[in-house]
Amino acid sequence: MITKGALSNILEICTLAEVEPGKIVEISDVREKIEQQYNKFSEKEC
C-alpha cells in the first residue's frame, strides 16, 4: 500500500509488515523503525 500522510492512522490498523520480499513480521516489531524512516523522509526537501 502507498499512502501520503496520516502514518499514525495507518499504523493503528496494520498488524503485519513486509520487511523484505516474502518476509512478514508483526508491525510492533518494526513500528519504531518505520516511524524513524518516515521522519527522515519528512525532513528531506524535494
Jmol script that loads the backbone (N, CA, C; Angstrom):
load data "model"
ATOM      1  N   MET A   1       0.839  -1.161   0.000  1.00  0.00           N
ATOM      2  CA  MET A   1       0.000   0.000   0.000  1.00  0.00           C
ATOM      3  C   MET A   1       0.895   1.238   0.000  1.00  0.00           C
ATOM      4  N   ILE A   2       0.486   2.229  -0.735  1.00  0.00           N
ATOM      5  CA  ILE A   2       1.182   3.511  -0.751  1.00  0.00           C
ATOM      6  C   ILE A   2       0.210   4.559  -0.236  1.00  0.00           C
ATOM      7  N   THR A   3       0.667   5.338   0.751  1.00  0.00           N
ATOM      8  CA  THR A   3      -0.176   6.396   1.299  1.00  0.00           C
ATOM      9  C   THR A   3       0.641   7.669   1.430  1.00  0.00           C
ATOM     10  N   LYS A   4      -0.062   8.768   1.630  1.00  0.00           N
ATOM     11  CA  LYS A   4       0.612  10.047   1.861  1.00  0.00           C
ATOM     12  C   LYS A   4       0.039  10.626   3.144  1.00  0.00           C
ATOM     13  N   GLY A   5       0.891  10.849   4.130  1.00  0.00           N
ATOM     14  CA  GLY A   5       0.443  11.420   5.388  1.00  0.00           C
ATOM     15  C   GLY A   5      -0.309  10.423   6.250  1.00  0.00           C
ATOM     16  N   ALA A   6      -0.718  10.874   7.433  1.00  0.00           N
ATOM     17  CA  ALA A   6      -1.517  10.081   8.372  1.00  0.00           C
ATOM     18  C   ALA A   6      -0.882   8.740   8.729  1.00  0.00           C
ATOM     19  N   LEU A   7       0.428   8.728   8.874  1.00  0.00           N
ATOM     20  CA  LEU A   7       1.117   7.476   9.188  1.00  0.00           C
ATOM     21  C   LEU A   7       0.581   6.845  10.464  1.00  0.00           C
ATOM     22  N   SER A   8       0.360   7.636  11.492  1.00  0.00           N
ATOM     23  CA  SER A   8      -0.105   7.055  12.760  1.00  0.00           C
ATOM     24  C   SER A   8      -1.439   6.335  12.582  1.00  0.00           C
ATOM     25  N   ASN A   9      -2.326   6.877  11.733  1.00  0.00           N
ATOM     26  CA  ASN A   9      -3.612   6.218  11.477  1.00  0.00           C
ATOM     27  C   ASN A   9      -3.415   4.891  10.758  1.00  0.00           C
ATOM     28  N   ILE A  10      -2.497   4.849   9.818  1.00  0.00           N
ATOM     29  CA  ILE A  10      -2.218   3.612   9.081  1.00  0.00           C
ATOM     30  C   ILE A  10      -1.629   2.556  10.023  1.00  0.00           C
ATOM     31  N   LEU A  11      -0.682   2.967  10.860  1.00  0.00           N
ATOM     32  CA  LEU A  11      -0.036   2.016  11.763  1.00  0.00           C
ATOM     33  C   LEU A  11      -1.000   1.468  12.808  1.00  0.00           C
ATOM     34  N   GLU A  12      -2.029   2.246  13.154  1.00  0.00           N
ATOM     35  CA  GLU A  12      -3.022   1.777  14.127  1.00  0.00           C
ATOM     36  C   GLU A  12      -3.823   0.589  13.617  1.00  0.00           C
ATOM     37  N   ILE A  13      -4.036   0.514  12.300  1.00  0.00           N
ATOM     38  CA  ILE A  13      -4.880  -0.560  11.770  1.00  0.00           C
ATOM     39  C   ILE A  13      -4.072  -1.723  11.194  1.00  0.00           C
ATOM     40  N   CYS A  14      -2.778  -1.538  11.025  1.00  0.00           N
ATOM     41  CA  CYS A  14      -1.930  -2.603  10.477  1.00  0.00           C
ATOM     42  C   CYS A  14      -1.473  -3.546  11.581  1.00  0.00           C
ATOM     43  N   THR A  15      -1.368  -4.816  11.248  1.00  0.00           N
ATOM     44  CA  THR A  15      -0.863  -5.796  12.208  1.00  0.00           C
ATOM     45  C   THR A  15       0.419  -6.460  11.715  1.00  0.00           C
ATOM     46  N   LEU A  16       0.653  -6.404  10.398  1.00  0.00           N
ATOM     47  CA  LEU A  16       1.817  -7.061   9.806  1.00  0.00           C
ATOM     48  C   LEU A  16       2.549  -6.100   8.876  1.00  0.00           C
ATOM     49  N   ALA A  17       3.834  -6.351   8.674  1.00  0.00           N
ATOM     50  CA  ALA A  17       4.640  -5.557   7.747  1.00  0.00           C
ATOM     51  C   ALA A  17       5.552  -6.504   6.957  1.00  0.00           C
ATOM     52  N   GLU A  18       5.749  -6.187   5.695  1.00  0.00           N
ATOM     53  CA  GLU A  18       6.683  -6.953   4.864  1.00  0.00           C
ATOM     54  C   GLU A  18       8.012  -6.214   4.877  1.00  0.00           C
ATOM     55  N   VAL A  19       9.021  -6.805   5.498  1.00  0.00           N
ATOM     56  CA  VAL A  19      10.312  -6.143   5.659  1.00  0.00           C
ATOM     57  C   VAL A  19      11.278  -6.426   4.511  1.00  0.00           C
ATOM     58  N   GLU A  20      10.997  -7.468   3.800  1.00  0.00           N
ATOM     59  CA  GLU A  20      11.715  -7.803   2.571  1.00  0.00           C
ATOM     60  C   GLU A  20      10.807  -8.760   1.810  1.00  0.00           C
ATOM     61  N   PRO A  21      11.032  -8.922   0.538  1.00  0.00           N
ATOM     62  CA  PRO A  21      10.115  -9.776  -0.235  1.00  0.00           C
ATOM     63  C   PRO A  21       9.890 -11.146   0.423  1.00  0.00           C
ATOM     64  N   GLY A  22       8.620 -11.389   0.782  1.00  0.00           N
ATOM     65  CA  GLY A  22       8.260 -12.671   1.364  1.00  0.00           C
ATOM     66  C   GLY A  22       8.469 -12.807   2.855  1.00  0.00           C
ATOM     67  N   LYS A  23       9.056 -11.810   3.502  1.00  0.00           N
ATOM     68  CA  LYS A  23       9.293 -11.894   4.946  1.00  0.00           C
ATOM     69  C   LYS A  23       8.328 -10.946   5.666  1.00  0.00           C
ATOM     70  N   ILE A  24       7.357 -11.545   6.356  1.00  0.00           N
ATOM     71  CA  ILE A  24       6.313 -10.812   7.061  1.00  0.00           C
ATOM     72  C   ILE A  24       6.578 -10.881   8.562  1.00  0.00           C
ATOM     73  N   VAL A  25       6.476  -9.724   9.243  1.00  0.00           N
ATOM     74  CA  VAL A  25       6.689  -9.665  10.693  1.00  0.00           C
ATOM     75  C   VAL A  25       5.549  -8.877  11.333  1.00  0.00           C
ATOM     76  N   GLU A  26       5.428  -9.002  12.628  1.00  0.00           N
ATOM     77  CA  GLU A  26       4.457  -8.203  13.377  1.00  0.00           C
ATOM     78  C   GLU A  26       4.840  -6.730  13.265  1.00  0.00           C
ATOM     79  N   ILE A  27       3.862  -5.874  13.064  1.00  0.00           N
ATOM     80  CA  ILE A  27       4.129  -4.445  12.915  1.00  0.00           C
ATOM     81  C   ILE A  27       4.794  -3.875  14.169  1.00  0.00           C
ATOM     82  N   SER A  28       4.444  -4.413  15.334  1.00  0.00           N
ATOM     83  CA  SER A  28       5.039  -3.924  16.581  1.00  0.00           C
ATOM     84  C   SER A  28       6.552  -4.121  16.607  1.00  0.00           C
ATOM     85  N   ASP A  29       7.049  -5.121  15.869  1.00  0.00           N
ATOM     86  CA  ASP A  29       8.487  -5.379  15.823  1.00  0.00           C
ATOM     87  C   ASP A  29       9.250  -4.336  15.021  1.00  0.00           C
ATOM     88  N   VAL A  30       8.568  -3.645  14.114  1.00  0.00           N
ATOM     89  CA  VAL A  30       9.247  -2.691  13.235  1.00  0.00           C
ATOM     90  C   VAL A  30       8.641  -1.289  13.267  1.00  0.00           C
ATOM     91  N   ARG A  31       7.667  -1.078  14.126  1.00  0.00           N
ATOM     92  CA  ARG A  31       6.973   0.220  14.158  1.00  0.00           C
ATOM     93  C   ARG A  31       7.935   1.380  14.400  1.00  0.00           C
ATOM     94  N   GLU A  32       8.830   1.253  15.355  1.00  0.00           N
ATOM     95  CA  GLU A  32       9.786   2.336  15.644  1.00  0.00           C
ATOM     96  C   GLU A  32      10.654   2.627  14.417  1.00  0.00           C
ATOM     97  N   LYS A  33      11.109   1.596  13.741  1.00  0.00           N
ATOM     98  CA  LYS A  33      11.934   1.783  12.549  1.00  0.00           C
ATOM     99  C   LYS A  33      11.129   2.481  11.440  1.00  0.00           C
ATOM    100  N   ILE A  34       9.869   2.101  11.290  1.00  0.00           N
ATOM    101  CA  ILE A  34       9.006   2.738  10.290  1.00  0.00           C
ATOM    102  C   ILE A  34       8.851   4.226  10.611  1.00  0.00           C
ATOM    103  N   GLU A  35       8.595   4.537  11.867  1.00  0.00           N
ATOM    104  CA  GLU A  35       8.416   5.938  12.271  1.00  0.00           C
ATOM    105  C   GLU A  35       9.703   6.741  12.065  1.00  0.00           C
ATOM    106  N   GLN A  36      10.849   6.146  12.356  1.00  0.00           N
ATOM    107  CA  GLN A  36      12.127   6.832  12.143  1.00  0.00           C
ATOM    108  C   GLN A  36      12.345   7.115  10.657  1.00  0.00           C
ATOM    109  N   GLN A  37      12.056   6.139   9.818  1.00  0.00           N
ATOM    110  CA  GLN A  37      12.214   6.319   8.375  1.00  0.00           C
ATOM    111  C   GLN A  37      11.259   7.391   7.858  1.00  0.00           C
ATOM    112  N   TYR A  38      10.040   7.388   8.358  1.00  0.00           N
ATOM    113  CA  TYR A  38       9.054   8.394   7.976  1.00  0.00           C
ATOM    114  C   TYR A  38       9.552   9.801   8.332  1.00  0.00           C
ATOM    115  N   ASN A  39      10.085   9.945   9.548  1.00  0.00           N
ATOM    116  CA  ASN A  39      10.606  11.243   9.971  1.00  0.00           C
ATOM    117  C   ASN A  39      11.782  11.673   9.109  1.00  0.00           C
ATOM    118  N   LYS A  40      12.640  10.738   8.762  1.00  0.00           N
ATOM    119  CA  LYS A  40      13.793  11.036   7.913  1.00  0.00           C
ATOM    120  C   LYS A  40      13.326  11.520   6.536  1.00  0.00           C
ATOM    121  N   PHE A  41      12.371  10.831   5.938  1.00  0.00           N
ATOM    122  CA  PHE A  41      11.845  11.242   4.639  1.00  0.00           C
ATOM    123  C   PHE A  41      11.128  12.591   4.730  1.00  0.00           C
ATOM    124  N   SER A  42      10.446  12.844   5.845  1.00  0.00           N
ATOM    125  CA  SER A  42       9.696  14.088   6.018  1.00  0.00           C
ATOM    126  C   SER A  42      10.614  15.307   6.103  1.00  0.00           C
ATOM    127  N   GLU A  43      11.838  15.093   6.562  1.00  0.00           N
ATOM    128  CA  GLU A  43      12.787  16.199   6.701  1.00  0.00           C
ATOM    129  C   GLU A  43      13.428  16.591   5.376  1.00  0.00           C
ATOM    130  N   LYS A  44      13.402  15.694   4.400  1.00  0.00           N
ATOM    131  CA  LYS A  44      14.029  15.961   3.109  1.00  0.00           C
ATOM    132  C   LYS A  44      13.250  16.996   2.332  1.00  0.00           C
ATOM    133  N   GLU A  45      13.986  17.845   1.636  1.00  0.00           N
ATOM    134  CA  GLU A  45      13.356  18.795   0.731  1.00  0.00           C
ATOM    135  C   GLU A  45      13.316  18.174  -0.657  1.00  0.00           C
ATOM    136  N   CYS A  46      12.270  18.468  -1.380  1.00  0.00           N
ATOM    137  CA  CYS A  46      12.121  17.916  -2.724  1.00  0.00           C
ATOM    138  C   CYS A  46      12.971  18.654  -3.729  1.00  0.00           C
TER     139      CYS A  46
END
end "model"
wireframe off; spacefill off
backbone 0.3
color backbone group
